[in-house]
Amino acid sequence: MHSSLILHPAYAVGEVDPRLFGSFIEHLGRAVYHGIYEPGHPTADGDGFRRDVIDLVKKLGVPIVRYPGGNFVSGYRWEDGTGPKAQRPRRPELAWGVTETNEVGVDEFQAWAKKADTSVMMAVNLGTRGPEEARNLVEYCNFKGGTHYSDLRRANGFEEPFGIKVWCLGNEMDGSWQMGAKTATEYGRIACEAAKLMRWTDPSIELVVCGSSGSGMCGDWEAEVLKHTYDYVDYISLHSYYGNAANDTPSFLASSLDMDRFIKTVCAIADYVKHVKRSKKTMYLSFDEWNVGLHSHGAPFEKWSVAPHQLEDVYTMEDALVVGTLLMTLMKHCDRVKMACLAQLVNVIAPIMTENAEDGGRAWAQTIFYPFMHCSAWGRGTVLDGRAVSPTYDAKNAKDVPYLETCAVYHEDRAEIDLFAVNRSLEEDMDFTCDLEAFAAPDGEAAVIEHITMTNADLKAVNTAEKPDNVIPHANGDARVEGGTLRATLGRRSWNVIRVRLA
C-alpha cells in the first residue's frame, strides 16, 4: 500500500495555540482525591499534592486545565472550596452520587496548577446558580483587593490575585442529565447576562459559552445560544467522546471523521450568526471535552462514598491510535479551534492512572498518554495545509475512510517539520512519501532527526501498574530523506512521529 503527502510552506492552516493541548480535572471519582491530591501518599508535598502525578503532567506539557467540571459544576457552591478546611462543609454531590468533602477547591487548585506548570480554565455554575455568583467568583480570583470577595481571598492566605483568564459559562446545559438544564433560549439569556457581569468585573478575561453536548445534538442549540451571546463571548464549546462498544475496529478508527464534521458544522453555524449580526468578530472554538473511552460503563460503587473508582477506563493500543487521529484533526482546524481539553487528566477516562497509597501508590502512563505527549511537544507551530493521497476503505459508520491520517507542523524558526501519522490498515504496512523540495535546505539535503513508532501485535494491549511499559513508543522507524523526498514505512495500525531537519 502506498500513500503520499504534498506540502508547501506557503500553504498553511494557521498557528497552533498551545492551549489546544489542554486537559480537564473534575470533582469526579479519583481525579482530585487520590489523583492529584493525596496527603498520605509517599510523594505528597506540603500541600498534599502527589509529586509523581505532577511529574507525569509536566511530561504531557498541558498548558491549561479545565476545572471543576463537568457535570459537577452545575450544582457547585464555589465558596465551599475556600477558607479553612476544617470549616468547609461536606455535601451530597448529585451529579455523580458521591459525597464531596471540599478539601480541594479553587484555593488549592490554582496552587496545584502553578506547581504543574499549567493554568486554570475555570467553569462557573449556571445550572443551580447564576450571574451574581459567577461575577463574585471572578472578583474573588482576580481583583487585587479592597472589595468583599477579594479581601476574603486575602484573608484566606492569598494576597495576590489568582489571575484566571479563561472562564466557561456553565457545562452541557442542553443535557437532561444536567442540574438546572435549560432550553437554548433560557441558557442563552443567562449566559449573556453572566458574561456581561463577569467581563465588567474583569475586562481581560476570555469567555467560553456552552455549545451542544455532542455531535449528534449539534444544530439549533448553537444558533440560538449564539444569537444571545455572540457579542459577549470569545469561544463556543464542543464536547464529544468516541468508543468501540460494538468491537468494530475499522469504524472506531474512523472516529476522527465525525470530529471533523462536528467542527466544520459548528464553524458554519457560528459564521451564519456572524453574518446575521453583521459582526466583524470571528467566533473561535473550544473543544473542551474530548477523548475515547467510557469503556467502563460506570463500575459499581457505594452511593455517597468519597472518591470512589468511577469511569476508570483502561486504554488499549487501538485507543491510542484513535486519540492520535483526533489530535491531528484538532491541529488541522487550528485556525478556528484555539483550545481543547482531553477529558480527563488523572484516573477518570485519563492518560494518567494512580493507585491509592494503601494499594501501593503507583502512578503510570496509559497508552493514550504518548500520542498526546508527542503532539504537545512537537505540534506547536504552523500547521501546513497538506494534501494526502491514500487508499480508502468503507466502514459501517463512514465511507471513503483514508488509511492514512496525517498532519504536518512547520517550525520555520528552527527549520524543522514534525509529521504525525496513523496507518489505519489492520493488515498492511504503508509505503509513505513526502516531497520536501519546497523546503530546500541551504546547506544540503534535509535529514530525519528521528522516526518514533508505537504499535503492538495486540490491539487490546494495555499498560498496567505491573507492566507500565507494555505499550510505549520507540525510535525505531525507518524514515529517511532521499533526493529531496521523505520516505518511510508506516507499520500496520501504527502511530508515527517523523521529525525532519530542513537545514
Secondary structure by P-SEA (a helix, b strand, c coil): cccbbbbbccccccccccccccccccccccccccccccccccccccccccaaaaaaaaaacccbbbcccccccccccccccccccccbbbbbcccccccccccccaaaaaaaaaaaccccbbbbbcccccaaaaaaaaaacccccccaaaaaaaaacccccccccbbbcccccccccccccccaaaaaaaaaaaaaaaaaacccbbbbbbcccccccccaaaaaaaacccccccbbbbbbbbbcccccaaaaaaaaaaaaaaaaaaaaaaaaaaaaacccbbbbbbccccccccccccccccccccccccccccccaaaaaaaaaaaaaaaaacccccbbbcccccccccccccccccccbbbbbccaaaaaaaaaacccccccbbbbbbbbbbcccccccccccbbbbbccccbbbbbbbbcccccbbbbbbbbcccccccccbbbbcbbbbbbbccccccccccccccbbbbccccccccccbbbbbbcccbbbbbbbbcc
